[in-house]
Amino acid sequence: AMLDEQQINREIAQADAELPRACFRLGVLGDTSDFKPQITRKLAELVAAGKYAVPVAVVTGGTSGVPEHFADAYAAALRLRGLTPSVWHVLPRDCRGAPESNNGTTLYHGDTMADRRA
């Protein structure tokens, strides 16, 4: 059964508490239906090359396609500059045990993908 509004708000508050503070959180969502790897990689490199007043934390939905490729390209571009990337992937609990990203920290919120999307 899908989470109710109160449960969803609790999941959001818990995820918010786990993500870094005092930074700009850049959400990267997408899928594989209209995925352009070259464009995704270029956007990630542009974000990584920027100079910002506050650190940037990239938060993805943890899925393949746009989020995965953006996170990988962003992390690689920052490492080339000698910087440590701040990348976070939010997946539902029913994905525990699946391979995690090599770039970033995986958080688990919501029981299913439908919950996580809510």
Order of alpha helices (4+ residues) and beta strands (2+ residues): alpha-beta-alpha-beta-alpha-beta-beta-alpha
